[in-house]
Amino acid sequence: MASDNTLLKGSVMALANSIKTRLLAPLLAVSLVCACALHAQSTEPLPDYVIEEFGQPPAVPTGPLAPEMQFAVRVAFVDSVALSTWDENQTLALAEIAKSEDPRLVWLISDMMRFVPSRQLHDALSNAAAELLGKPFETGNSWGVVTDHLLAWDIPAPPDYLKVKRTIFTGIVPGWEQIFVEGDIDWRLVSWGGVLIDDRPYDTTDNGCNCIPAADNPDVTSAEDAAWLKDDDIVFGIEVNGEYRAYPRRIMEVREMVNDTLGGRDLGIPYCTLCGAAQAYFTDELPVGIERPILRTSGLLSRSNKVMYDINTYSVFDTFLGHAVTGPLAEKNLQLKQATVITTDWGTWKREHPETTVLLERYALGRDPDFRNGRDADGPIFPVGDVDPRLSVHEDIIGAITASGTPVAFPRSAAFVALKRGDDVTFENVRLELDAGGIRAVDADGSDLGSHQAFWFAWSQFHPQTALWMR
């Protein structure tokens, strides 16, 4: 088979910059024999709904990889990136991997599939995954389907997984060298979100980047002067120490991260468009020796939730839970506390809180996306695996944590109707109340519990033991 020296790295960088540049030429065509034998079933019990949707998982071996398989992994997934090529050596290595009967290796195949722009190479990787998982997949854009199966079946990672994954990700897209490190994080769940890392220094909001640009210390105006906002525009309202501020969804869908100060407190405010979740973390009053973390978007996702990090220490945070999982801040067990975020419309928010301030229109960068009703209307666009079937994937919930540590989700629509009717909506010490067209969770004494709205699939993934309030 003739070799092709088209740059893998260059192709994927072109993919990341596809708005401005074309993809490079396709990689080498790879031909593999289709999978012909099914693996034995796994002995790990799975919920019935997982089996119904994804089928029985394959048997998974344990222990280290044989020396010859370690060599094949290096050739297929390390050398191909380091040498920026795919030729007959990689083809043979992938064929050996496909015959290994070790489904753990599909995680590396999935990682590679996320980046390759060549349809032929993507199909070859898909066929290899199918052989290892004992299940045929439609070729084409099968990365998401393959990864969904890995997640739903909870296939273990192969030995030395992070080492190889780091080589793939940092070798193809620069800027993640300090991100891919050991920590309290399941690297299987992390994938590329299709954008580059925002590594701009603090307070450089107006500096351009080929990334999702966070806003630091944004300028604000009064409600009266915010003529650009329509009454039915969605905003995320936050109150701290009696000071109110609205963060328009139109801006947050472009920025996805704001570092701000409100009511004398520093805040980091991530918005995950994919999860329908705006959150607000206090980034001050931290333990001695910890400076204020400045939050940025890494360009990575964990089960369709944005992965944020601190630009000062490169510590990665679990965005949904607010604790540091890698780096110096993880070593200090930093857990950020949440303020409540009210999801409502601008007309109601400004009527109930006329003293509110609001971010300036210029932070929207001239854009007005509506990802919920457009891009994401048919469900998550990135792999999430299995989803707790008690609610539909994109049902809005209000999430809070009880005094006993139990996470609880309240379906927003049902809770809203009950509250409007005057019913009590409670679970343990958590009580919901209406606030400016939205809902907040408070304790029995009325103190704020730091609740927020999110899609059910996201809340239930990051709180797999969540309780569910039902009317």
C-alpha positions as a printed NumPy array, in Angstrom:
array([[  0.   ,   0.   ,   0.   ],
       [  1.386,   3.364,  -0.939],
       [  2.025,   5.876,   1.856],
       [  0.46 ,   9.322,   2.164],
       [  2.236,  12.066,   4.075],
       [ -0.745,  14.381,   4.438],
       [ -0.376,  15.956,   7.848],
       [ -2.778,  14.594,  10.434],
       [ -1.953,  17.473,  12.723],
       [ -2.476,  20.03 ,  10.017],
       [ -5.757,  18.461,   9.003],
       [ -7.196,  18.61 ,  12.479],
       [ -6.004,  22.135,  13.079],
       [ -7.786,  23.014,   9.872],
       [-10.868,  21.316,  11.253],
       [-10.642,  23.424,  14.408],
       [-10.358,  26.537,  12.271],
       [-12.877,  25.463,   9.66 ],
       [-14.735,  28.778,   9.784],
       [-11.669,  30.467,   8.356],
       [ -9.776,  27.76 ,   6.472],
       [-10.385,  24.634,   4.452],
       [ -9.539,  21.146,   5.579],
       [ -6.363,  19.703,   4.191],
       [ -6.495,  16.772,   1.8  ],
       [ -7.905,  13.491,   3.141],
       [ -5.63 ,  10.976,   4.774],
       [ -4.739,   7.628,   3.296],
       [ -7.558,   5.259,   2.492],
       [ -7.505,   2.319,   4.855],
       [ -9.169,  -1.002,   4.168],
       [-10.039,  -3.455,   6.908],
       [-11.95 ,  -6.696,   6.959],
       [-15.33 ,  -6.226,   8.643],
       [-15.931,  -7.726,  12.051],
       [-17.108, -11.323,  11.781],
       [-17.22 , -12.638,  15.364],
       [-19.071, -11.43 ,  18.41 ],
       [-17.504, -11.308,  21.844],
       [-18.984, -12.971,  24.888],
       [-21.285, -10.952,  27.076],
       [-19.894,  -8.955,  29.984],
       [-20.588, -10.252,  33.465],
       [-21.111,  -6.721,  34.799],
       [-24.805,  -6.076,  35.467],
       [-26.317,  -3.142,  33.653],
       [-29.766,  -1.571,  33.996],
       [-32.42 ,  -3.045,  31.755],
       [-32.891,   0.261,  29.928],
       [-29.201,   0.246,  28.928],
       [-29.438,  -3.283,  27.546],
       [-32.624,  -2.38 ,  25.698],
       [-31.024,   0.612,  24.005],
       [-27.438,  -0.529,  23.511],
       [-27.534,  -4.308,  23.681],
       [-25.312,  -6.618,  25.683],
       [-21.738,  -5.425,  26.253],
       [-18.746,  -7.495,  25.159],
       [-16.495,  -9.365,  27.564],
       [-13.601,  -7.221,  28.75 ],
       [-10.186,  -8.65 ,  29.676],
       [ -8.143,  -7.44 ,  32.609],
       [ -4.438,  -6.929,  33.13 ],
       [ -1.701,  -5.31 ,  31.049],
       [ -1.476,  -5.347,  27.293],
       [  0.836,  -7.904,  25.704],
       [  4.124,  -6.436,  24.399],
       [  3.038,  -6.848,  20.78 ],
       [ -0.213,  -5.008,  21.489],
       [  1.638,  -2.206,  23.254],
       [  3.729,  -1.881,  20.097],
       [  0.618,  -1.784,  17.889],
       [ -0.93 ,   0.927,  20.086],
       [  2.237,   2.996,  19.851],
       [  2.391,   2.711,  16.062],
       [ -1.325,   3.446,  15.482],
       [ -1.952,   6.169,  18.045],
       [  1.406,   7.655,  19.   ],
       [  3.624,   7.423,  15.934],
       [  0.834,   8.52 ,  13.597],
       [  0.497,  11.778,  15.53 ],
       [  4.199,  12.29 ,  16.148],
       [  5.036,  11.659,  12.495],
       [  1.921,  13.391,  11.168],
       [  1.166,  10.547,   8.822],
       [ -0.841,   7.381,   8.321],
       [  0.676,   4.691,   6.14 ],
       [  0.9  ,   0.914,   5.872],
       [  2.518,   0.63 ,   9.312],
       [ -0.495,   2.25 ,  10.982],
       [ -2.851,   0.18 ,   8.838],
       [ -1.238,  -3.073,   9.978],
       [ -1.169,  -1.907,  13.596],
       [ -4.868,  -1.028,  13.529],
       [ -5.658,  -4.439,  12.044],
       [ -3.806,  -6.123,  14.908],
       [ -5.673,  -3.997,  17.441],
       [ -9.001,  -4.905,  15.842],
       [ -8.212,  -8.619,  16.248],
       [ -7.115,  -8.3  ,  19.886],
       [-10.551,  -9.001,  21.448],
       [ -9.848,  -6.189,  23.912],
       [-12.7  ,  -3.641,  23.867],
       [-10.716,  -1.364,  26.183],
       [ -8.713,  -0.251,  23.156],
       [-11.819,   1.242,  21.569],
       [-11.357,   4.248,  23.86 ],
       [ -8.185,   5.104,  21.927],
       [ -9.951,   4.471,  18.632],
       [-12.718,   6.838,  19.741],
       [-10.178,   9.506,  20.695],
       [ -8.578,   9.25 ,  17.259],
       [-11.935,   9.252,  15.472],
       [-12.8  ,  12.608,  17.022],
       [-10.031,  14.319,  15.058],
       [ -9.564,  12.624,  11.697],
       [-11.08 ,  14.542,   8.771],
       [-10.613,  11.675,   6.306],
       [-13.824,   9.738,   5.682],
       [-11.852,   6.628,   4.73 ],
       [ -9.716,   6.63 ,   7.854],
       [-12.759,   7.4  ,   9.999],
       [-14.537,   4.394,   8.479],
       [-11.497,   2.197,   9.115],
       [-11.439,   3.204,  12.756],
       [-15.21 ,   2.644,  12.981],
       [-14.827,  -0.859,  11.55 ],
       [-12.105,  -1.642,  14.062],
       [-14.344,  -0.442,  16.881],
       [-17.187,  -2.584,  15.556],
       [-14.997,  -5.677,  15.546],
       [-13.853,  -5.079,  19.108],
       [-17.317,  -4.266,  20.458],
       [-19.041,  -7.058,  18.556],
       [-21.587,  -4.727,  17.062],
       [-21.777,  -3.194,  13.582],
       [-21.906,   0.575,  13.26 ],
       [-22.89 ,   2.648,  10.314],
       [-19.778,   4.237,   8.924],
       [-19.602,   7.933,   8.23 ],
       [-19.853,  10.036,  11.368],
       [-19.984,   7.107,  13.802],
       [-17.716,   8.605,  16.48 ],
       [-20.66 ,   9.64 ,  18.626],
       [-22.395,   6.258,  18.347],
       [-19.241,   4.332,  19.217],
       [-18.541,   6.598,  22.195],
       [-22.135,   6.37 ,  23.409],
       [-21.724,   2.597,  23.63 ],
       [-18.45 ,   2.876,  25.526],
       [-20.066,   5.232,  28.027],
       [-23.29 ,   3.272,  28.433],
       [-21.454,  -0.029,  28.886],
       [-18.835,   1.602,  31.139],
       [-16.012,  -0.101,  29.246],
       [-12.789,   0.274,  31.288],
       [ -9.881,   2.275,  29.927],
       [ -6.841,   0.374,  28.635],
       [ -3.585,   0.424,  30.599],
       [ -1.596,   3.687,  30.265],
       [ -4.668,   5.317,  28.768],
       [ -3.955,   8.881,  29.849],
       [ -0.401,   8.713,  28.501],
       [ -1.565,   7.759,  25.019],
       [ -4.623,  10.014,  25.061],
       [ -2.466,  12.968,  26.072],
       [ -0.172,  12.279,  23.129],
       [ -3.117,  12.264,  20.721],
       [ -4.788,  15.407,  22.038],
       [ -1.712,  17.552,  22.653],
       [ -0.022,  16.372,  19.491],
       [ -2.956,  17.431,  17.328],
       [ -4.294,  20.535,  19.093],
       [ -1.743,  22.674,  20.991],
       [ -2.382,  24.269,  24.376],
       [ -3.489,  21.257,  26.43 ],
       [ -0.087,  20.166,  27.687],
       [ -0.873,  21.308,  31.253],
       [ -4.467,  20.096,  31.088],
       [ -3.931,  16.376,  30.481],
       [ -2.424,  15.35 ,  33.808],
       [ -3.264,  12.85 ,  36.521],
       [ -6.02 ,  13.799,  38.92 ],
       [ -9.465,  13.017,  40.248],
       [-10.96 ,  12.899,  36.785],
       [-12.144,  10.117,  34.519],
       [-10.3  ,  10.868,  31.302],
       [-12.458,   8.403,  29.377],
       [-15.287,  10.937,  29.551],
       [-13.294,  13.82 ,  28.103],
       [-13.584,  14.655,  24.41 ],
       [-12.864,  17.58 ,  22.143],
       [-15.595,  20.211,  21.887],
       [-14.411,  21.445,  18.477],
       [-12.848,  24.707,  19.707],
       [ -9.426,  25.718,  20.979],
       [ -8.458,  26.573,  24.536],
       [ -9.019,  30.098,  25.847],
       [ -5.61 ,  30.773,  27.379],
       [ -5.686,  34.567,  27.254],
       [ -4.438,  36.364,  30.382],
       [ -6.899,  37.807,  32.865],
       [ -8.722,  41.013,  31.946],
       [ -8.068,  40.727,  28.2  ],
       [-11.731,  40.373,  27.265],
       [-11.404,  42.316,  24.037],
       [ -8.379,  40.397,  22.776],
       [ -9.413,  38.178,  19.896],
       [ -8.85 ,  34.435,  19.925],
       [ -9.842,  31.351,  17.977],
       [-11.69 ,  30.128,  21.057],
       [-14.807,  30.777,  23.127],
       [-13.679,  34.048,  24.733],
       [-14.476,  34.548,  28.41 ],
       [-15.468,  38.025,  29.594],
       [-13.596,  39.472,  32.575],
       [-14.922,  42.431,  34.585],
       [-17.652,  43.198,  32.038],
       [-19.078,  46.687,  31.849],
       [-22.74 ,  46.989,  32.812],
       [-25.608,  49.398,  32.441],
       [-28.929,  50.041,  34.134],
       [-32.117,  48.251,  33.14 ],
       [-33.504,  51.516,  31.788],
       [-30.581,  51.929,  29.406],
       [-30.635,  48.324,  28.126],
       [-32.956,  49.099,  25.216],
       [-31.373,  46.373,  23.102],
       [-32.975,  43.62 ,  25.217],
       [-36.516,  42.452,  24.467],
       [-38.82 ,  41.548,  27.331],
       [-38.973,  37.9  ,  26.284],
       [-35.188,  37.5  ,  26.019],
       [-33.845,  34.874,  28.418],
       [-31.496,  36.125,  31.122],
       [-29.644,  34.524,  34.007],
       [-30.262,  36.594,  37.111],
       [-27.918,  36.617,  40.105],
       [-28.235,  38.405,  43.437],
       [-25.368,  38.803,  45.888],
       [-25.663,  40.888,  49.068],
       [-28.649,  42.776,  47.698],
       [-27.053,  43.62 ,  44.346],
       [-28.726,  42.243,  41.221],
       [-27.306,  41.587,  37.767],
       [-28.671,  40.012,  34.591],
       [-26.485,  38.001,  32.227],
       [-28.37 ,  37.726,  28.907],
       [-28.345,  34.268,  27.396],
       [-27.482,  35.872,  24.076],
       [-24.165,  36.99 ,  25.579],
       [-23.542,  33.83 ,  27.581],
       [-23.99 ,  31.625,  24.521],
       [-21.093,  33.505,  22.927],
       [-18.878,  33.885,  26.013],
       [-19.75 ,  30.789,  28.08 ],
       [-17.647,  32.146,  30.948],
       [-17.672,  35.405,  32.918],
       [-15.369,  36.432,  35.766],
       [-17.178,  39.211,  37.593],
       [-17.658,  40.984,  40.926],
       [-21.136,  41.459,  42.372],
       [-22.211,  42.581,  45.816],
       [-18.598,  42.768,  46.895],
       [-17.96 ,  39.111,  46.002],
       [-15.914,  37.639,  43.163],
       [-17.724,  35.213,  40.897],
       [-16.903,  32.754,  38.152],
       [-19.975,  32.161,  35.982],
       [-19.839,  29.286,  33.492],
       [-22.667,  28.651,  31.065],
       [-22.765,  25.272,  29.366],
       [-24.94 ,  25.722,  26.294],
       [-25.001,  21.951,  25.808],
       [-26.351,  21.361,  29.331],
       [-28.688,  24.351,  29.53 ],
       [-26.934,  25.228,  32.776],
       [-25.717,  28.623,  33.976],
       [-23.927,  28.415,  37.32 ],
       [-22.288,  30.966,  39.598],
       [-19.318,  30.099,  41.797],
       [-17.825,  32.327,  44.466],
       [-14.114,  32.677,  43.696],
       [-13.125,  34.63 ,  46.799],
       [-12.976,  33.974,  50.547],
       [-10.929,  30.873,  49.785],
       [ -8.585,  28.962,  52.094],
       [ -5.3  ,  30.645,  52.978],
       [ -2.725,  30.391,  50.214],
       [ -5.211,  30.1  ,  47.333],
       [ -5.51 ,  33.022,  44.956],
       [ -8.725,  33.784,  43.123],
       [ -9.091,  31.264,  40.271],
       [ -9.745,  32.874,  36.9  ],
       [-11.966,  30.488,  34.986],
       [-11.574,  29.763,  31.308],
       [-12.994,  27.369,  28.719],
       [-10.593,  24.543,  27.862],
       [-12.243,  23.511,  24.604],
       [-12.882,  20.073,  26.101],
       [-16.11 ,  18.378,  27.193],
       [-16.964,  15.746,  29.767],
       [-20.142,  13.933,  28.744],
       [-21.275,  17.059,  26.928],
       [-20.465,  19.385,  29.852],
       [-17.838,  22.073,  29.323],
       [-14.509,  21.509,  31.084],
       [-13.316,  24.713,  32.742],
       [ -9.908,  25.443,  34.214],
       [ -8.041,  28.121,  36.155],
       [ -5.703,  30.135,  33.924],
       [ -3.336,  30.814,  36.851],
       [ -2.618,  27.229,  37.886],
       [ -4.054,  25.222,  34.979],
       [ -6.11 ,  23.32 ,  37.526],
       [ -9.118,  21.665,  35.911],
       [-12.523,  21.898,  37.59 ],
       [-15.545,  19.68 ,  37.4  ],
       [-17.719,  22.438,  35.985],
       [-20.996,  20.987,  37.177],
       [-19.839,  20.269,  40.733],
       [-17.358,  23.113,  41.265],
       [-14.427,  21.196,  42.687],
       [-10.878,  21.154,  41.353],
       [ -9.921,  17.753,  39.952],
       [ -6.332,  18.311,  38.776],
       [ -3.398,  20.571,  39.497],
       [ -2.428,  22.61 ,  42.562],
       [ -6.036,  23.487,  43.422],
       [ -7.023,  19.8  ,  43.432],
       [ -4.096,  19.094,  45.756],
       [ -5.622,  21.679,  48.106],
       [ -9.093,  20.095,  47.732],
       [-10.65 ,  23.337,  46.576],
       [-14.443,  23.229,  46.439],
       [-16.173,  26.364,  45.18 ],
       [-19.496,  27.41 ,  46.704],
       [-22.434,  28.272,  44.471],
       [-24.769,  31.235,  44.33 ],
       [-28.245,  30.768,  42.913],
       [-28.842,  31.501,  39.229],
       [-32.411,  32.369,  38.209],
       [-33.318,  31.528,  34.625],
       [-36.119,  33.868,  33.556],
       [-37.101,  36.459,  30.981],
       [-35.768,  40.011,  30.937],
       [-39.165,  41.664,  31.28 ],
       [-40.01 ,  39.863,  34.502],
       [-36.524,  40.164,  35.97 ],
       [-36.311,  43.938,  35.486],
       [-39.877,  44.42 ,  36.749],
       [-39.186,  42.469,  39.957],
       [-35.685,  43.886,  40.371],
       [-35.715,  47.356,  38.775],
       [-32.364,  48.175,  40.383],
       [-30.669,  45.42 ,  38.383],
       [-27.667,  46.027,  36.173],
       [-27.081,  44.115,  32.951],
       [-24.103,  43.409,  30.706],
       [-23.586,  45.596,  27.651],
       [-24.742,  44.405,  24.251],
       [-21.236,  44.568,  22.81 ],
       [-20.249,  41.41 ,  24.679],
       [-22.499,  39.427,  22.333],
       [-20.031,  40.228,  19.534],
       [-22.884,  40.901,  17.131],
       [-24.236,  37.389,  17.428],
       [-27.637,  36.15 ,  18.545],
       [-27.553,  32.339,  18.666],
       [-30.294,  30.225,  20.174],
       [-28.638,  26.854,  20.573],
       [-31.46 ,  25.343,  22.598],
       [-34.056,  25.805,  19.853],
       [-31.618,  25.382,  16.995],
       [-28.452,  23.304,  17.232],
       [-29.58 ,  21.257,  20.248],
       [-33.279,  20.944,  19.452],
       [-33.012,  17.206,  18.746],
       [-31.002,  16.291,  21.839],
       [-27.338,  16.293,  22.878],
       [-24.971,  16.7  ,  19.938],
       [-22.065,  15.06 ,  21.782],
       [-21.915,  11.561,  23.287],
       [-23.498,  11.204,  26.72 ],
       [-24.025,   7.432,  26.862],
       [-27.068,   6.253,  28.749],
       [-29.429,   8.754,  30.375],
       [-31.543,   8.107,  33.464],
       [-34.966,   7.329,  31.924],
       [-37.065,   8.88 ,  34.686],
       [-37.283,  12.122,  32.696],
       [-36.712,  13.064,  29.078],
       [-33.17 ,  14.023,  28.133],
       [-33.784,  17.758,  27.718],
       [-36.344,  18.327,  30.453],
       [-35.471,  21.384,  32.524],
       [-34.91 ,  20.723,  36.207],
       [-34.034,  22.858,  39.206],
       [-31.193,  21.164,  41.055],
       [-30.091,  21.565,  44.651],
       [-28.252,  19.638,  47.38 ],
       [-30.001,  18.812,  50.654],
       [-28.515,  19.2  ,  54.136],
       [-27.868,  15.441,  54.156],
       [-25.863,  15.754,  50.942],
       [-28.535,  14.22 ,  48.717],
       [-28.845,  15.839,  45.286],
       [-32.445,  16.452,  44.278],
       [-33.964,  17.494,  40.96 ],
       [-37.318,  19.231,  40.584],
       [-38.88 ,  19.156,  37.09 ],
       [-39.203,  22.865,  36.4  ],
       [-42.558,  22.862,  34.629],
       [-44.32 ,  20.785,  37.289],
       [-42.73 ,  22.737,  40.132],
       [-43.658,  26.053,  38.525],
       [-47.32 ,  25.067,  38.189],
       [-47.408,  23.85 ,  41.783],
       [-45.821,  27.036,  43.125],
       [-48.166,  29.264,  41.122],
       [-51.068,  27.328,  42.629],
       [-49.711,  27.984,  46.107],
       [-48.563,  24.434,  46.835],
       [-45.46 ,  23.678,  48.848],
       [-42.65 ,  22.158,  46.802],
       [-40.188,  20.592,  49.223],
       [-37.741,  17.741,  49.627],
       [-36.021,  17.215,  52.991],
       [-34.825,  20.713,  53.944],
       [-35.074,  22.092,  50.393],
       [-37.975,  24.366,  49.55 ],
       [-38.598,  26.   ,  46.185],
       [-39.927,  29.513,  45.778],
       [-40.72 ,  31.734,  42.818],
       [-38.317,  34.553,  42.05 ],
       [-38.815,  37.018,  39.187],
       [-40.317,  34.459,  36.846],
       [-37.793,  31.804,  37.798],
       [-37.275,  29.406,  40.69 ],
       [-34.766,  29.285,  43.512],
       [-34.149,  26.729,  46.243],
       [-33.916,  27.837,  49.867],
       [-33.389,  26.136,  53.207],
       [-36.093,  25.817,  55.853],
       [-35.015,  29.173,  57.264],
       [-35.088,  30.849,  53.848],
       [-31.312,  30.902,  53.3  ],
       [-30.124,  30.442,  49.74 ],
       [-28.976,  26.977,  48.651],
       [-27.178,  27.845,  45.43 ],
       [-29.562,  26.187,  42.992],
       [-29.643,  26.418,  39.208],
       [-31.519,  25.145,  36.178],
       [-30.142,  22.446,  33.884],
       [-31.144,  19.75 ,  31.44 ],
       [-32.016,  16.448,  33.116],
       [-29.352,  14.484,  31.248],
       [-26.624,  16.727,  32.661],
       [-27.865,  16.831,  36.25 ],
       [-28.446,  13.075,  36.388],
       [-25.012,  12.306,  34.908],
       [-23.116,  14.365,  37.445],
       [-25.471,  13.351,  40.271],
       [-26.168,   9.71 ,  39.379],
       [-27.805,   9.048,  42.771],
       [-30.095,  12.061,  42.52 ],
       [-33.517,  12.038,  44.084],
       [-36.367,  13.217,  41.901],
       [-39.274,  15.248,  43.247],
       [-42.558,  14.385,  41.604],
       [-45.791,  16.296,  42.029]])
